[in-house]
């Protein structure tokens, strides 16, 4: 890429690139695009681009190159090492709404993932007081203080402040007076959501999945309190299953319940069947409605009779084996 910039990365970042390379069958590179130095950090300053076997971490802001690159690299490493992912196989029929739902679903998923990402970065000395200040500055570049009459930015504020609680941990107390003053309503909401996702740790693929689903549900409850439309991520967003060997050998009907959805399979005109986990009611896979020539009662019986492993592999739906 012609507009790449040469940046010297530190040893921790180089080590992380090497670690990701061990799990990726191809080349892993970090590319710095442009010369922008905004002076703050935010998680939209890097993205992962895949081109065949090439995996490129593209960093668009050079304010804190090691922090920004490693943040993205750890997200990638989590996926490669078998943490859950989010998928969006459904469509509402309105592409603008779909994009919004995908963005919000991904944001909620990422916030819970940040328990792992930030902990790894702190462990390797990639977050210091300077980075913390840049992160704090990034909050105010993302959201403006709450106006007395309210506005349409409450959702963004709540998610931004929740992410700050994950990032700062106990150190949030240094910034709390300012945040409570500028964001009284949304900061209180973020604190409530933080309690929900810290009741049990996010320290394993199973723990991540559990807390993502808790946040999907709790966030909808918060939106409801604000009289805002709910996101329905438990239906719209497909989340990787984390199952024991025993669960994989059980029949589909023992683990999942399949419902006809009002939504269609993205890129088709076909209605979708969604497989919900019986324990947490989370969308775990999507099946395209069979053609008219297929007897639907027979189709359901056959699907329910399969083992969980058979069905997920048939659908090419990744799953994670719980340790």
N, C-alpha and C positions, 0 to 999 in steps of 0.2 A: 504494500500500500504506500503510495508516494508521500502521503502526508504524515507518515509515522515519525515520531520524535524519539531521539535516543535518550533514555533515562537509565541511570545506574540503579539497579535494584539491590536491596540488601540481602545478606546471606539467608535470612529467614524466608524471604520471598522466593529466592532461588531454590531453597530446600523444598518449599511447598510445590513449586513447578515440577520438580523432580518426583515428588510423591504422587502428584496427579498423573504424571507420565507413566508411572508404574501401573496405574489402574486403567489407563486409556491406550487403546491399540492404535497409536498414531502420534502425531506431533502436537505438543502443547506449547503455545507461545503467548506472551503478554505484549500487546501492541498499545502504544500511546498515540492517540489521534489528536492532532491539533496542539495548540500551545496554551490553552485556557488554564488560568490559575485563579479560581474564584475566591480562594481563601477560606472556604468552608468545605465540609464533607457531607455527602448524602449518598444514599445507596443507589441512586439512579445514574451515578457517574461512571459505571462500568456495566458491560454486558458480555454475555458469552455467545460467540458465533461459531457454528460448526459448518465446515465445508469439507465434505467427505470425511477423511480421517484426520483432518486438521481441526484442532480445537483452539480457538483464539479468544483470549480475554482482552476485550477492547476497553481501554480506559480513556475517558474523554475529558478528564479534569486532572491536572498535574499538581494540585494543591498538596496531596498526601499520597504519592504514587504507591508506596508499599502498603499502606493501610487499605487503599481502595482495591488494589490488585489482589491482595490476600483475602479480602472479604469475599470477592467473587470466586476466587480459587477454592475456598473452603466450601462454599455453596456447591460448586461442581463436585468436589471430593465427596461430600455427603451423598450426592446422587449416585456417584460411581461406587461408593462403598455400601450401598444398600439401605439408604434412608428413603422413606416414602416420597412420592412426587405427586403433583396435581396435574390432571388432564382435563381437557374441555371438549369432549366429544359431542356435546349437545348444543342446539341453537334455539333461541326464542323466536327466530324468524326476523329479528330486528338486529342488524349487524352492529349498530351503535350501542345498543343495550348489551349485546353479547360482549363487546370489547370492554365495556364498563365492568360487567360481572367478572370477566376473566382477570382484569386488572386488580379488582378488589379481592377476589379469591386468592390470587397469587400473593398480594400484599399481606393478607392475613396469614397465609402459609409461611411466608418469609419471616414475619415477625416471630413466630414460634421457633423457626429454624435458627434465628439469631441467638437463642440461648446457647446453642452449640457453637455457632460461628464466632460470636464475641468472646466466649470462654476460651476458645482456641487462640484467638488473636491476643488476648490478654496473657495467656500462658507463654506465648512466644515474644512478649514485649513489644507487640505491634500497636498497642494503644497506650499512649502516655497522656500527660496533662494537656499537651499541645493539641493532640488529636481530640481529646474530650472537649476542649474549647471550640475546636472547628466543628465538631458534631453539634454542639449546642448552638453555634451560629447557624448551622444548617437548618435547625428547627425553625428559626425565625425567617429563613429564606423560603421555607415551605408554607408556613401558616402565619396569618396575622392575628393579633389579639382579638378576642371575642368582642363584637360590638354589643351594646346593651340590648338592642332589639333582636339579636340573633341574626343568622344568615344561613346560606346553604353550604357552609364549609365545616359543619360540625363533624361529619363523618371523617373527613381528612384530618381534622385536628385530633380526634380521638385516636386514630391509627398512628399518627405521627408521635403523639405523646406516649402511647403504649409502647412503641418501639424505643422511645427514649428511656422508659422504665426498664426495659430489657437491657439496653446498652449500658446504662449507668449502674444498675443494681443498687447497692446501698449508697453509692455516691450521689444518687439523685437528690439526697437531702441538701447538698450544696446549692442546688438550683431550684429547690422546691418553692421558696418564697416568691420568686419571680414567675414561675409557671402557674402557681395558684392565683397570683394577682392578674396575670394576663389571660389565663384560660380557666377561670373558675369552674365552669360547667364541664368542659371536655376533659380537663385534668382529673376531676373527680370520677368521671366515667372511665377514663383510662386506668385509674387506680383499682376500680372494681373489676375491670377485665383482667388486670394483672394478677389479682388475687385468684381468679378462676384458673389461670394458666400456670400458677406457681403452687397450687395445692398439691400437685404431684410433679416430680422432676421430668424435664425433657432431656433424658440422658441415654436414650436408645431409640431405635426405629419405632418400637411400639409406643414408647412415651411421647415421641413427637406426634405420631398419628392421633393418639388419644387427646393431646392438648390442642391440636389443630381443630379437631371436631368440637371440642368444648368451646373454643373461641368462635368457630362458625356460629354455634348456637347462641352463645352469650352476646355476640355482636348484634345478631338479629334482635335479641331481646332489648338491647340498648336502642337500636334504631326505632323499634316499636314505641319505646318510652318517649322518643323525640317526635313521634308521628311521621317518621320517614319510612319510605318503602324498604322492606327487608330484602336481603340478598339471596336467601334460600340456597346457600352454598352446599348444604347437606344433600340437596337434589341436583343442583346445576353442575357442581364440581365433582369429578371423579378422583378419589384418593386411593393410592396404592394400599392393598390389603397387607396386613402383617399377621401371618397365621402360623400355628404350630404344625409340625408334621402330621399330628393326629387330625387336626382340623382339615388339612389338605386332603386327607383320605376319606373324610365324611362326604355324604351326599350334599349336593347344592342346597336342597331344601332344609338341611339342618343348620346351615350357616347364613343363608341369604333368603330374602323374600323378593320376588320379582314383580314389579308393577308396571303397568302401561303408563307412560308419561305423556303429558300434554305437549312436551317438547319433541322436536325432531332431531334425528341424527344429523350433525353438521355436514354440509356438502351433499345432502340427499333430500328427497321429499318424503322420506319414510319416518313414521312415528317410531319412537324408541321405547324399548323395555329397559328399565333400570333395576339393577340388582342392588338392593339395600342390605347392609349387614344387620342381622336381627338384633345384635346387642346395642349398637350405637346409631342405627338408622342412617348410616352414611352411604351415599352413592359409591359403589365399589367396582361396578362395571356396567357397560351399556351394550345391549344387543339390538341390532336392527330388526324391526318388525318383519317377520317372514312374508314371502309373497302369498298372494291369494290362493295359489295352488296347494299351500301347506295347511293342513288341519291344525288350527292354533291350540286346541286342547291337547292334541298328540305332541305338538312341538313343546308345550310347557312341561308335559309329563316327562318327555325325553330329557329336557334340559335339567329339570329338578332331579332326575335319577342319576345324572352324571356325578362323578366325584368333583369336589371343588377344584382339585388340581387339573383334571381333564378339561373342565370348562374354561378355566383361566388360560390354560395353554392353547386351547382351541381359539380363544378370542385374542391371543397374543397380548394378553393383559399381564404386565409384570406383577409379581407378588414377592413378598419378603418372608423368609422363614424365621419365625420368632425363636430366639435362642432359649 
